[in-house]
Amino acid sequence: MATIEIEGGEIVNTRGTVVTYKQKCSACGHTYPYNKTTIVPAYGVRHCRAFTCPECGHYQEVSMTYNK
């Protein structure tokens, strides 16, 4: 079974390689209240939009990897 690993976020739903996620700060744990959706390629890493946490000011990027 394939899995999708995420850094800088929290997966809400997956449908194949389509992923719905929320941005989550790795420094303070703040989770954004709204969802984002992207497609994760079967090979390689998907780098999503970087963000700055409104709670602590930590700057980070969301990245996802599809593992077969």
N, C-alpha and C positions, 0 to 999 in steps of 0.2 A: 504494500500500500504506500502511496506517495504522501509525503508530508511537506508542509511549507513552514520554514523557520523565519522568524521576524525579529529584527532588532529595532528598537525605538518605537515600538507600537504593540498593539494587542489585536489579534485576529478576532473578528466578530462572526464572519461566515466565509466559507470557501465553496466554490462550485467549479471543480476542475482546476484551471489555472487562474480563474477570476477570484480575487480576494477582496473582501470588505474588511476594513480595519479602522482602528482609532489610533491617533498618535498618542504615545505615552512617554513621558520624560523618564529617562533612565537614572537621573540624579535624585529627583524628589518623588517620583511616582505619579505626578499629576497626569490624568487622562483627559484628553479633549472630549467634549460632549457630543461631537458629531462624527459621522462615519465618512470614510473615503473609500473609493474602489479603484483597483488597478489590476492589470494582468501581469502575472509573473511568468517569465519565459521558462520553458522546460529545461533550458541549459543556462547557466550563469546566474547573475545576481541582478535584481531589479532595485535600483536606487530611486527612491521616491523623494518628493519635495522635502527639503530640510526645514526645520522650524526652531523657534526660540520659545522655551517654556515661559508662559506668562507668570508662573508662580516663583521660579527661582532664577530665570534668565539663562539657563543652560541651553546651548546651541547644539543641535544634533540632526542627524539624517535618519530616515526610515529606510531599511534595506531588507529585502526578502530573498530567500533562496528556495528553489523547488528541489526537493530530494526524492528521487525515485526509490 
